Amino acid sequence: MSIPPGSTIGIVGGGQLGRMLAMAAAQLGYRCHVYAPDEAPPAAEVAAFFTRGRYEDEAALRQFGREVDVVTYEFENIAAGPLAAIVDEAPLFPPRRALEIGQDRLTEKAFIEAQGGRPAGYRGVGSRSELDTALAELGTPAILKTRRFGYDGKGQVRIDAPDEAEAAWAAVKGAPCVLEAFVPFDTEFSILLCRSSRGETVTWDAPHNVHRRGILDRSSVPTDAALAPAVEAATALAVRVAGALDYVGVLAMEFFALGDAALFNEMAPRVHNSGHWTIEGALTSQFENHVRAICGLPLGATTRAAPGVEMRNLIGDDVHGWAEALADPAAHLHLYGKGEARPGRKMGHVTRLIGLGDS
């Protein structure tokens, strides 16, 4: 069953991903209703309706569900339990199970292994003594990550020697964690997939990702041809994962390339920063295809629109270079409407199409 243009899409979360979803939805003739706890979130600026409410408020979420025709969410750091109140009133995509898995690193890794994927070596850590045991088994260097509510380098600490365990445990404040073996990878890349309710599945070119201080700095396509075996294996895994979850919408999965192998890092059950290049760089962006999928429409072509595409995040004070970006005729500037340019805060991005001549 399709949800026709003119209907209202509910978006839980008011950040830049919700903003770009609302803009893509408007192009297709949909109205968007944003639900978020912030007073003036970026997504609300471009949405038809905005409700301010806590993510834990089941009564408010239930009322929100009554006012829309379909609901999606723009980030996974929200409790999955209260979203059940929405499901009683309107369809929710991606499914809640994907959110439950994607927001717990230990559950996520076990699920990926069950689908035939290979994460880096890891151990669940629930106490200080378990951290010592895990370090003895995995060795150092290793990365200690909280199981929940970590993104953009948050909630994780590198441990270079066993005597750093005490400080690392204090840094995560004793939260349930996962210890991951350090991977001397060649390249980081991601798989971006969109699946419809009918099982139609499309993927975009896998972007090569470069991080700076734990935050995505740049994504570019195409990747090196030498990565083809790893990308092929990762894509096959992503398709299996989407099928196992009966997934609807955009799914992002991040990988480390180690020779021909693709080591799973993490998944995001939503549109993703490494897919921002698709707005100008593909025939159909990740945001438009997400809207198409959750509304039951046919998916659009994901063919690259230029020989090469590079997306660069504007993080913190980088945003003050907006005039320089606009001076480049091949560049496309996206500003998110945020206020203070704090260190580590994503303020916008610039996409540059490469190989189309001087225009």
VOGU-3710 file (C-alpha; in Angstrom, 3 decimals, decimal comma):
1> msippgstig> 0,000/0,000/0,000  1,401/3,390/-0,964  1,080/6,652/0,929  0,384/9,293/-1,741  1,896/12,771/-2,058  -0,059/15,261/0,024  0,182/12,989/3,066  2,162/13,842/6,196  5,415/12,139/7,157  6,385/12,155/10,822
11> ivgggqlgrm> 10,098/12,500/11,603  11,331/11,664/15,104  14,418/13,796/15,644  15,136/17,354/14,594  18,743/17,392/13,406  20,287/17,886/9,996  19,291/14,427/8,777  15,662/15,220/9,536  16,101/18,564/7,813  17,347/16,954/4,596
21> lamaaaqlgy> 14,626/14,288/4,764  11,978/17,005/5,039  13,433/18,858/2,058  13,419/15,699/-0,067  9,867/14,917/1,036  8,646/18,400/0,115  10,040/17,947/-3,397  7,790/14,890/-3,754  4,754/16,751/-2,448  4,698/15,521/1,163
31> rchvyapdea> 4,359/17,553/4,319  6,578/16,705/7,287  5,864/16,876/11,000  8,988/16,905/13,195  9,003/15,626/16,786  12,001/16,578/18,936  12,793/17,864/22,441  14,725/20,912/21,243  13,243/24,376/21,219  14,187/25,212/17,603
41> ppaaevaaff> 15,739/22,186/15,858  17,182/22,550/12,326  14,599/20,200/10,812  11,685/22,277/12,109  12,764/25,218/9,941  11,838/23,312/6,773  8,918/21,225/8,058  5,220/22,025/7,901  4,629/21,103/11,559  6,706/20,771/14,711
51> trgryedeaa> 5,917/19,198/18,069  8,283/19,717/20,959  8,311/16,675/23,216  10,555/14,254/25,042  11,515/11,012/23,332  10,393/9,132/26,454  6,900/10,675/26,528  4,680/7,842/25,270  1,479/9,869/25,447  2,975/12,646/23,329
61> lrqfgrevdv> 4,409/10,129/20,864  1,028/8,422/20,562  -0,640/11,746/19,790  2,108/12,504/17,273  1,389/9,186/15,579  -2,281/10,105/15,225  -1,374/13,288/13,354  0,766/11,699/10,614  0,417/8,987/7,965  3,822/7,293/8,370
71> vtyefeniaa> 6,750/7,788/10,754  10,518/7,530/10,411  13,427/8,552/12,638  16,643/10,381/11,862  19,017/8,990/14,480  19,284/5,879/16,626  20,120/7,355/20,029  16,510/7,273/21,181  14,878/4,621/23,321  13,119/2,070/21,144
81> gplaaivdea> 10,547/1,160/23,799  8,481/4,382/23,750  8,257/4,242/19,953  5,822/1,346/20,396  3,263/4,048/21,174  3,696/5,371/17,628  3,351/1,939/16,036  -0,143/1,671/17,507  -1,157/4,754/15,488  0,932/4,818/12,283
91> plfpprrale> 3,421/2,607/10,444  7,040/3,109/11,585  9,994/2,599/9,220  12,690/1,379/9,543  11,231/-1,306/11,850  11,758/-0,922/15,576  13,814/-4,135/15,704  16,476/-2,521/13,511  16,658/0,375/15,956  16,943/-1,976/18,940
101> igqdrlteka> 19,843/-3,808/17,312  21,598/-0,748/15,915  21,695/1,148/19,201  23,469/-1,610/21,185  26,973/-2,381/19,948  27,145/-5,827/21,559  23,759/-6,942/20,223  24,653/-5,474/16,836  27,907/-7,428/16,519  26,264/-10,704/17,503
111> fieaqggrpa> 23,494/-10,105/14,973  25,988/-9,350/12,200  27,912/-12,534/12,975  24,655/-14,495/12,720  24,226/-13,072/9,202  27,700/-14,232/8,184  29,519/-10,942/8,792  32,902/-10,549/10,416  33,493/-7,803/12,983  36,867/-7,134/14,558
121> gyrgvgsrse> 37,588/-9,176/17,667  35,463/-8,014/20,591  34,363/-8,804/24,119  31,438/-7,576/26,181  32,597/-5,685/29,275  30,338/-5,140/32,266  32,831/-4,537/35,064  36,370/-3,408/35,768  37,568/-7,006/36,179  35,935/-8,002/32,886
131> ldtalaelgt> 37,876/-5,212/31,192  41,154/-6,697/32,447  40,119/-10,139/31,191  39,110/-8,751/27,806  42,403/-6,866/27,449  44,328/-10,039/28,243  42,411/-11,891/25,536  42,406/-9,227/22,803  45,646/-7,415/23,599  46,431/-3,757/23,049
141> pailktrrfg> 45,880/-1,352/21,446  42,122/-1,723/21,793  39,076/0,551/21,808  36,648/0,591/24,736  33,188/1,711/23,581  29,968/2,137/25,499  27,325/-0,281/24,268  24,756/2,476/23,809  24,530/6,171/22,915  27,870/6,710/21,231
151> ydgkgqvrid> 28,479/8,438/17,888  31,006/10,777/16,248  33,771/9,506/18,511  31,735/9,905/21,703  31,588/7,145/24,303  34,879/5,532/23,333  38,421/5,447/24,664  41,587/4,030/23,136  43,682/1,806/25,415  47,318/1,481/24,316
161> apdeaeaawa> 48,571/-0,503/27,312  46,967/-2,553/30,119  47,918/0,046/32,735  45,528/2,507/31,028  42,507/0,354/31,871  41,675/2,192/35,098  41,540/5,597/33,428  39,528/4,208/30,505  36,979/2,618/32,833  36,629/5,917/34,675
171> avkgapcvle> 36,168/7,752/31,365  33,163/5,594/30,411  31,844/5,923/33,989  31,431/2,183/34,373  28,789/1,926/31,636  28,252/-1,451/29,917  30,823/-1,562/27,129  32,369/-3,486/24,278  36,127/-3,833/23,961  37,191/-3,985/20,317
181> afvpfdtefs> 40,550/-5,136/19,031  42,386/-2,450/17,097  42,272/-3,100/13,351  45,244/-1,945/11,191  42,884/-1,398/8,281  43,728/-0,152/4,799  40,591/1,921/4,148  37,231/2,737/5,690  34,157/2,560/3,495  30,412/2,294/3,881
191> illcrssrge> 27,567/0,538/2,126  24,385/2,555/1,593  21,323/0,505/0,770  17,639/1,294/0,400  14,950/-1,388/0,592  11,239/-1,010/-0,094  8,383/-2,797/1,637  8,145/-5,030/-1,446  11,760/-6,120/-1,050  13,079/-3,965/-3,917
201> tvtwdaphnv> 16,674/-3,105/-3,022  19,117/-0,564/-4,441  22,626/0,429/-3,418  24,822/3,442/-4,154  28,530/3,453/-4,911  30,455/2,657/-1,731  32,128/5,850/-0,481  35,689/5,897/0,827  35,519/7,600/4,236  38,171/9,592/6,099
211> hrrgildrss> 37,653/10,457/9,759  39,203/13,239/11,813  39,169/12,967/15,605  36,497/10,293/15,418  34,174/12,353/13,175  33,627/11,798/9,467  35,651/14,403/7,577  35,268/13,362/3,912  33,495/10,783/1,778  34,375/10,239/-1,865
221> vptdaalapa> 33,338/8,027/-4,772  34,340/5,990/-6,580  36,593/3,963/-4,284  39,842/2,394/-5,427  39,246/-0,553/-7,754  41,419/-2,681/-5,451  38,610/-2,520/-2,881  36,150/-4,271/-5,203  36,296/-7,697/-3,455  35,750/-6,141/-0,018
231> veaatalavr> 32,940/-3,918/-1,301  31,240/-6,857/-3,001  31,332/-8,932/0,185  30,097/-6,009/2,289  27,243/-5,302/-0,114  26,112/-8,934/-0,013  26,127/-8,804/3,799  24,098/-5,562/3,823  21,467/-7,129/1,563  21,229/-10,164/3,897
241> vagaldyvgv> 20,925/-7,923/6,943  18,152/-5,851/5,334  16,257/-8,989/4,398  16,611/-10,522/7,871  15,183/-7,347/9,415  12,406/-6,971/6,821  13,927/-3,534/6,503  12,270/-0,518/4,868  14,268/2,643/4,183  17,954/3,529/3,993
251> lameffalgd> 20,428/1,355/5,879  24,099/2,328/6,279  26,839/-0,107/7,279  30,447/0,914/7,921  33,396/-1,367/7,184  37,167/-1,581/7,448  38,933/-2,953/4,364  41,753/-5,315/5,275  43,118/-6,724/2,034  40,193/-8,408/0,285
261> aalfnemapr> 38,251/-8,740/3,548  35,491/-6,430/4,786  35,443/-6,161/8,591  32,148/-4,843/9,930  32,375/-1,761/12,137  28,831/-0,560/12,811  25,440/-0,042/11,232  23,039/2,879/11,264  19,329/2,172/10,647  18,771/5,542/8,962
271> vhnsghwtie> 20,100/7,937/6,366  23,802/8,523/6,954  26,458/11,230/6,819  28,564/9,234/4,341  25,615/9,336/1,940  25,311/13,116/1,766  27,233/13,064/-1,523  24,166/11,478/-3,155  22,132/14,716/-3,024  23,935/16,134/-6,078
281> galtsqfenh> 26,135/13,148/-6,870  23,508/10,487/-7,662  20,378/10,434/-9,793  18,330/9,789/-6,643  19,638/10,834/-3,228  19,536/8,693/-0,113  16,968/11,106/1,325  14,585/10,890/-1,624  14,824/7,106/-1,789  14,194/6,857/1,945
291> vraicglplg> 10,993/8,862/1,482  10,031/6,726/-1,501  10,617/3,521/0,477  8,662/4,447/3,601  5,771/5,733/1,470  5,620/2,607/-0,695  6,733/4,310/-3,916  9,078/2,827/-6,533  12,745/3,433/-5,733  14,806/5,760/-7,900
301> attraapgve> 18,034/5,040/-9,778  21,219/5,352/-7,723  23,621/5,853/-10,643  26,458/8,311/-9,988  25,856/11,680/-11,682  29,516/12,579/-12,205  32,781/10,695/-12,756  33,776/11,538/-9,187  32,117/13,093/-6,132  33,604/14,302/-2,850
311> mrnligddvh> 31,669/15,383/0,229  33,435/17,299/2,997  31,849/18,004/6,356  31,995/21,520/7,802  32,832/20,817/11,426  32,940/23,604/13,996  34,704/26,678/12,651  34,990/25,101/9,176  31,584/26,630/8,527  33,123/30,086/8,336
321> gwaealadpa> 34,615/29,043/4,978  31,205/29,121/3,302  32,167/31,967/0,964  35,165/30,018/-0,332  32,929/27,029/-0,999  30,474/29,155/-2,960  33,312/30,518/-5,092  33,923/27,021/-6,475  31,520/26,515/-9,415  31,657/22,715/-8,993
331> ahlhlygkge> 30,772/22,840/-5,287  27,379/22,663/-3,583  27,057/24,181/-0,115  24,667/22,841/2,513  24,316/24,717/5,816  22,213/23,170/8,565  20,887/26,294/10,247  22,615/25,611/13,548  23,674/28,406/15,854  26,999/28,180/17,661
341> arpgrkmghv> 29,871/26,558/15,760  31,209/24,385/18,588  34,244/22,100/18,137  33,110/18,735/16,773  29,668/20,005/15,771  28,561/19,292/12,196  27,481/22,654/10,817  27,096/21,765/7,158  28,791/20,048/4,248  30,141/20,794/0,789
351> trliglgds> 29,761/18,403/-2,137  31,989/18,761/-5,172  31,292/17,095/-8,504  34,508/16,060/-10,228  35,104/15,496/-13,931  32,227/17,499/-15,411  34,434/20,182/-16,972  34,554/23,777/-15,815  30,797/24,194/-15,337
//
